[in-house]
Amino acid sequence: MALLLEGVRAWFKGDFAKATHILIPQIEVAMRTIASQLGVPATKALPKIPDTSVAIGMGDVLYTSKVTDELGPDLTLHLQALFADPRGLNLRNEMAHGLLGPAAFDDHVVVC
């Protein structure tokens, strides 16, 4: 909860780069929690390293039928386009892979 509050504080202060880098991962954690509560595994095997697993990403969560059924079609489409679909803003992947330039960090992106 502390990180979520810090992200919201950063937005109110106009520090949109900080807000984006805090809030998007927190949304991903929340989506993984929802998936887990619906019985979807929160981790997946890492094929190249035996007996190792990694957290599922937001794309994995947002394209899982149990999650999409629970969220409904409208919210699912919004979240997919906003965070995980390359045809949309794809903010989670763009941010996580360092592909967002300085102009991307404005109040519009953070409040989507």
LINWO-V566231 format. One line per field, one symbol per residue. ss: DSSP state (H for helix, E for strand, L for the rest). phi: phi as a letter, one per 20 degrees, with the letter a starting at -180 (. if undefined). psi: psi as a letter, one per 40 degrees, with the letter a starting at -180 (. if undefined). Layout:
# LINWO-V566231
ss=???
phi=???
psi=???
This chain:
# LINWO-V566231
ss=LHHHHHHHHHHHLLLHHHHHHHHHHHHHHHHHHHHHHLLLLLEEELLLLLLLEEELLHHHHHLLHHHHHHHLHHHHHHHHHHHHLLLLLLHHHHHHLLLLLHHHLLHHHHHL
phi=.ffgffffffffenefffgffefffffffffffggffenegeccfegecgmcccffeffgffdegffffffnfffgfgffffdcdfedflgfffffdmeeegffecffffeg
psi=ddddddddddddeegdddddeddddddddddddddddeehheiiihdehifiiiiiiddddeehdddddddidddddddddddeheeadfddddddefehiddegidddde.
